[in-house]
């Protein structure tokens, strides 16, 4: 599988998803005259979102996808059927909470995915939903963040630390820009409270932001807009 270096090119996740969606929409219009316009747009958005999501996976998980080329059509078919079923359920109940969708889709697909070795299971569970994460050693060696600085940020609530195992924590890499936490991160964490819920909200399309991804907006210095959206989202 080819890697698309989004961060290296300066293209954010939303822009990359829109780029892929545009190309898929053009391909569908050229090769499938029977498909209606609204379905064509939806299919293109799905393709763009999936392509964008794959770029957020850890290198280990991207390599894992490389090994199941033969199974991809079946897995994709199962995913689309689950997606359609979830959409129909929402239409019947009026539910619009996007946080329920990943659980529903994983429940339909999990039996087809081989379990990870036990010593990697904890990390895989975190990286499956949180994207690339790293410990203090990696951050010090690759981003130049001293352990004492990292621990100070953690104590003050300036960074998001996710518990892995007993007392160990890992840190999502997307929260750092130029070796520092993105502006506004501490405000969002203070509003929402729970680090896992905060990071989950930051990395998914937010209804409060017209389905844009909050962490992408923070990385683009659109801080006030994200903080206000987090205020609306935060549990009372």
C-alpha positions as CSV (number, residue, x, y, z in Angstrom):
1,X,0.0,0.0,0.0
2,X,1.3,3.4,-0.9
3,X,1.7,5.9,2.0
4,X,0.5,9.4,1.4
5,X,2.6,11.8,3.5
6,X,-0.1,14.2,4.4
7,X,1.8,15.9,7.2
8,X,4.9,16.3,5.0
9,X,3.0,17.9,2.2
10,X,1.0,20.3,4.5
11,X,-2.4,18.8,3.4
12,X,-4.7,18.3,6.3
13,X,-7.0,15.4,6.7
14,X,-10.1,17.2,5.5
15,X,-8.4,18.5,2.3
16,X,-7.0,15.1,1.5
17,X,-10.4,13.5,2.0
18,X,-12.0,16.1,-0.3
19,X,-9.3,15.5,-2.9
20,X,-9.9,11.8,-2.9
21,X,-13.7,12.3,-2.9
22,X,-13.5,14.6,-5.9
23,X,-11.5,12.1,-8.0
24,X,-13.8,9.2,-7.0
25,X,-16.9,11.2,-7.9
26,X,-15.4,12.0,-11.3
27,X,-14.6,8.3,-11.9
28,X,-18.1,7.3,-10.9
29,X,-19.7,9.9,-13.2
30,X,-17.5,8.6,-16.1
31,X,-18.0,4.8,-15.6
32,X,-21.4,4.4,-14.0
33,X,-24.2,6.3,-15.7
34,X,-26.9,4.6,-13.7
35,X,-25.8,5.9,-10.3
36,X,-27.8,8.9,-9.1
37,X,-26.0,12.2,-8.1
38,X,-26.7,12.0,-4.3
39,X,-25.5,8.4,-4.1
40,X,-22.4,9.4,-6.1
41,X,-21.6,12.2,-3.7
42,X,-22.1,9.9,-0.7
43,X,-19.9,7.1,-2.2
44,X,-17.2,9.7,-3.0
45,X,-17.3,11.0,0.6
46,X,-17.0,7.5,2.0
47,X,-14.0,6.8,-0.2
48,X,-12.3,10.0,0.8
49,X,-13.0,9.5,4.5
50,X,-11.6,6.0,4.4
51,X,-8.4,7.1,2.5
52,X,-7.9,9.9,5.0
53,X,-8.4,7.5,8.0
54,X,-5.9,5.0,6.7
55,X,-3.2,7.7,6.7
56,X,-3.8,8.2,10.5
57,X,-3.0,4.6,11.2
58,X,0.3,3.6,12.8
59,X,2.9,2.1,10.4
60,X,2.3,-1.3,12.0
61,X,-1.4,-1.2,11.2
62,X,-0.8,0.1,7.6
63,X,1.5,-2.9,7.1
64,X,-1.2,-5.2,8.5
65,X,-3.6,-3.9,5.8
66,X,-1.0,-4.7,3.2
67,X,-1.1,-8.4,4.1
68,X,-4.9,-8.8,3.5
69,X,-5.3,-7.6,-0.1
70,X,-7.3,-10.8,-1.0
71,X,-9.7,-10.1,1.8
72,X,-10.3,-6.4,1.2
73,X,-13.3,-6.8,-1.2
74,X,-15.2,-9.0,1.3
75,X,-14.3,-6.7,4.2
76,X,-15.3,-3.6,2.2
77,X,-18.6,-5.3,1.3
78,X,-19.3,-6.1,5.0
79,X,-18.4,-2.5,6.0
80,X,-20.8,-1.0,3.4
81,X,-23.7,-3.3,4.4
82,X,-23.1,-2.3,8.1
83,X,-22.9,1.3,7.1
84,X,-26.2,1.1,5.2
85,X,-27.9,-0.7,8.1
86,X,-26.7,1.9,10.6
87,X,-27.9,4.7,8.3
88,X,-31.3,3.0,8.0
89,X,-31.5,2.6,11.8
90,X,-30.7,6.3,12.3
91,X,-33.4,7.2,9.8
92,X,-35.9,5.3,11.7
93,X,-34.9,6.6,15.2
94,X,-33.8,10.1,14.3
95,X,-30.4,9.4,15.9
96,X,-27.6,11.6,14.7
97,X,-24.8,10.8,17.3
98,X,-21.8,9.8,15.2
99,X,-20.1,8.2,18.2
100,X,-22.3,5.1,17.8
101,X,-21.2,4.3,14.3
102,X,-17.7,2.9,14.8
103,X,-19.0,0.5,17.5
104,X,-21.7,-0.7,15.2
105,X,-19.4,-1.2,12.3
106,X,-16.7,-2.9,14.3
107,X,-19.3,-5.3,15.8
108,X,-20.1,-6.5,12.2
109,X,-16.4,-6.8,11.2
110,X,-14.6,-8.0,14.2
111,X,-15.0,-11.7,13.6
112,X,-13.1,-11.4,10.3
113,X,-10.0,-9.9,11.8
114,X,-7.4,-12.1,13.4
115,X,-6.6,-11.3,17.0
116,X,-3.3,-9.6,17.8
117,X,-0.6,-11.2,19.8
118,X,-1.3,-10.6,23.5
119,X,1.7,-8.5,24.1
120,X,0.6,-6.0,21.4
121,X,-3.1,-6.1,22.2
122,X,-3.1,-3.1,24.5
123,X,-1.3,-0.9,22.1
124,X,-3.4,-2.0,19.2
125,X,-6.6,-1.1,21.1
126,X,-5.3,2.4,21.7
127,X,-3.9,3.0,18.2
128,X,-7.1,1.6,16.6
129,X,-9.1,4.6,17.7
130,X,-6.5,7.2,18.8
131,X,-4.1,7.1,15.8
132,X,-0.4,7.1,16.2
133,X,0.8,7.3,19.8
134,X,4.2,7.3,21.5
135,X,5.8,7.2,24.9
136,X,8.1,9.7,26.5
137,X,11.3,8.1,25.1
138,X,10.1,8.5,21.5
139,X,9.0,12.1,22.1
140,X,12.3,13.0,23.6
141,X,14.4,11.4,20.9
142,X,12.3,12.4,17.9
143,X,10.5,15.6,18.9
144,X,13.0,17.0,21.4
145,X,10.5,17.1,24.3
146,X,12.3,16.5,27.6
147,X,10.7,14.0,29.9
148,X,10.5,16.7,32.7
149,X,8.7,19.0,30.3
150,X,6.3,16.3,29.2
151,X,5.5,15.4,32.8
152,X,5.0,19.0,33.6
153,X,2.6,19.4,30.7
154,X,0.8,16.3,31.8
155,X,0.3,17.5,35.4
156,X,-1.0,20.9,34.2
157,X,-3.4,19.3,31.7
158,X,-1.6,20.8,28.7
159,X,-1.3,17.5,26.9
160,X,-3.5,14.4,26.4
161,X,-2.1,11.3,28.0
162,X,-3.8,7.9,27.4
163,X,-3.3,5.2,30.0
164,X,-1.7,2.0,28.6
165,X,-1.6,-0.9,30.9
166,X,-1.1,-0.2,34.6
167,X,0.7,3.2,35.2
168,X,2.2,3.8,31.7
169,X,0.9,6.5,29.5
170,X,1.2,7.2,25.8
171,X,0.7,10.5,23.9
172,X,-1.2,10.9,20.6
173,X,1.3,12.4,18.2
174,X,-1.2,14.6,16.3
175,X,-1.5,16.9,19.3
176,X,2.0,18.2,18.9
177,X,3.2,20.9,16.5
178,X,6.8,22.0,16.4
179,X,7.5,20.0,19.6
180,X,4.7,21.6,21.6
181,X,1.0,20.9,22.3
182,X,-1.3,22.7,19.9
183,X,-2.9,25.9,21.1
184,X,-6.3,25.4,22.7
185,X,-5.7,21.7,23.6
186,X,-5.6,22.4,27.3
187,X,-8.9,24.4,27.1
188,X,-10.7,21.6,25.3
189,X,-9.4,19.0,27.8
190,X,-10.5,21.2,30.7
191,X,-14.0,21.5,29.3
192,X,-14.6,17.8,28.4
193,X,-12.6,16.4,31.3
194,X,-11.8,12.8,30.4
195,X,-8.7,12.5,28.3
196,X,-10.0,9.6,26.2
197,X,-13.3,11.2,25.5
198,X,-11.5,14.5,24.7
199,X,-9.2,12.8,22.2
200,X,-12.1,10.8,20.7
201,X,-14.0,14.1,20.1
202,X,-10.9,15.9,18.8
203,X,-10.2,13.3,16.1
204,X,-13.7,12.6,14.8
205,X,-16.0,14.8,12.6
206,X,-17.8,17.0,15.1
207,X,-21.5,18.0,14.6
208,X,-20.7,21.3,16.4
209,X,-18.2,22.1,13.7
210,X,-20.2,21.1,10.6
211,X,-18.5,17.7,10.6
212,X,-15.0,19.1,10.5
213,X,-12.3,17.4,12.7
214,X,-11.4,19.5,15.7
215,X,-7.7,18.6,15.9
216,X,-7.2,19.6,12.3
217,X,-8.7,23.0,13.2
218,X,-6.5,23.4,16.2
219,X,-3.5,22.6,14.1
220,X,-4.6,25.4,11.7
221,X,-4.9,27.9,14.7
222,X,-8.7,28.0,14.6
223,X,-8.7,27.8,18.4
224,X,-11.7,29.8,19.5
225,X,-14.1,28.0,17.2
226,X,-13.0,24.6,18.5
227,X,-13.2,25.8,22.2
228,X,-16.8,27.0,21.7
229,X,-17.7,23.7,20.0
230,X,-16.1,21.8,22.9
231,X,-18.2,23.9,25.3
232,X,-21.3,22.9,23.5
233,X,-20.3,19.2,23.4
234,X,-19.0,19.0,27.0
235,X,-21.2,17.1,29.5
236,X,-22.7,19.4,32.1
